Amino acid sequence: MVPVSMVIMFLCGLMTSVMWGAIFNLSAEGLGKYTPAASGIFMALVCGGGILPFFQNLLADHTNYLVSYIVPILGLAYILFYALIGSKPKMPEGYVPEKE
């Protein structure tokens, strides 16, 4: 029998990886001439998936492993914030989007 915690860990990774396409498109929308530069920055930010576990490990070394899960929880909370509030474009008054 597979432990429930392993199934949940697998499903969390699967769901966050599927969200990347939507997050990328929402982030690049409406950037106009800055879209190529921003998409390069977004791709560089993927390294956060390699940096956050390092910080979780440091926290686990100085406290215990249960406390260290605050790092991925904060990351997932930010993704939730971005999905619900942060992805809404805030256009200035009288803004007319460029045609690409």
N, C-alpha and C positions, 0 to 999 in steps of 0.2 A: 504494500500500500504506500502511495506517495504522500509525504507529509503536506498538510494544508499550506504551511508557510512556503514551501517550495513552489507550489502551484501559484500562490499569490505573487511571489517574487517574479515568476515567469510572466504572469499576466500583466504586472506593472510595467515590465520592460517592453512587452509587446505593445501595450497601449500607448506608451510614451513614444515609441518609435514610429507608430502610425500617425501620431499627431504632427510630426515634423513637417510634412508637406503642407498642412494647413497653416501652421505657425509661420513657415517661410513665406507663403503667399500673402498672408495678412500683413506681415512685416514689410514686404516689398511694395505693397499696393500704394499708389499715389506718390511715389518718390520721384517720378519723372526722370530727369537726366542723371539723378544720383542712384538709380536702380543698379547699374553694374557695380559701382563701388560698394553699395550696401549689401548686395548679394555676396560679394567676396568677404565682407566682414561677418555676415551671418554664417558662412561656411567655416570661417575661422573659429567662431564661437562653439562649434561642435566639439572642440577640444574640452569644453566644460564637462563633458561626459567622462573625461579622463582625469580632470582636476578635482572634481567634487569627491570621488572616492578617496583621494589622497587626504583631503581635509577630514573626511569621515574617519579615516584610519587614525589620523593624529588625535582627533577627539576621543576615539575609542581607547587609544593608548594612555591618555591622561585621565579618563573617567572610566566608563565601562561601555560595552558594546551597545547596550540599550539606549544610553544617552546619545550615542553617536548617530542614531537614526534621525535626530533633529535635522541633520544636513540634508538628506533626501526629502524629508517632509517640507523643509523650507523651499527647496527647489520645486517640488510639486505644487506647493501653495502659490509660488510665483507664476507657474504655468496656469493655474486656475485663475489667478488675478488677471493675467494677460488675456485669457480666453473670454472672461466675463466683462472686463472693463478696459484693460490696457490696449486692446486691439482696435478700439473705436477711434477712427481718425478725427483729429481735432483741427479742422480747417479754419483759417482766419476768415473774418468777414469779407465777403466779396471775392473769395478765391475762385478762380476758374482753372480747372485741371488742364494740363497740356495734353495735346493729342500726340500719341506715340506713333 
